[in-house]
Amino acid sequence: MLKVTLRKSMIGRPEKHRKVLRGMGLTKLNRTVELEDTPSIRGMINKVSHLVRIED
């Protein structure tokens, strides 16, 4: 399981980034979600790595 926390705002970001964050369940700043460590989740995290913090 991975803990993913939204650290920077979605305001002014491309729509693709917003959709990825919503798909992971991140809607508000400093919100943390636990996600399974799968290749698809890793790909989503790579797209928005500058906006989130990841913990194992």
N, C-alpha and C positions, 0 to 999 in steps of 0.2 A: 504494500500500500504506500502511496505517496501523499504527503500533505502539501497542497498547493494553496498559496495565499496571494490574493491580489494586492500588490503593493503600490501601483500607480493607476491613475484614473483612465477610464476609457474615453474620456472627452477628447475630441480632436483626432482620434485614432481611426484608421480605415475600417470600413464595415466588415471586412473579412476578419480582422482582429476581434471586433466586438462579437461576431458570431461564434468564434472559437471560444472566447471567454464565457459566453452564455451557455455554450454546449458543455462546458466543464462545470457549470453551476456557479460561476463567479459573477455576481451582479453588483456588489458594493465593495468599497475599499476595505481592506483588512479582513475580509471574509475568507475563511479557510474551509476547504473541502478535502475529503479523503477520496482518492481515486485509485483504481487498480493500476499496477505497473504493466501496461500493455504497449505494444508498438504504436497503436493508434493514439493513445494518450500521450506517449512520448513525442509523437509528431506534433500534436496540438501544443504541447508545452514549448517545443522548439520554435513554433511560429510566434509565440508571445512571451518568450523568455525574458525580454526586457521589461515586462510588466508584472511578472510574478516571482515569488520565492518558492523554492522546492525543498522539502525535507523528506528524507526516507523514513 
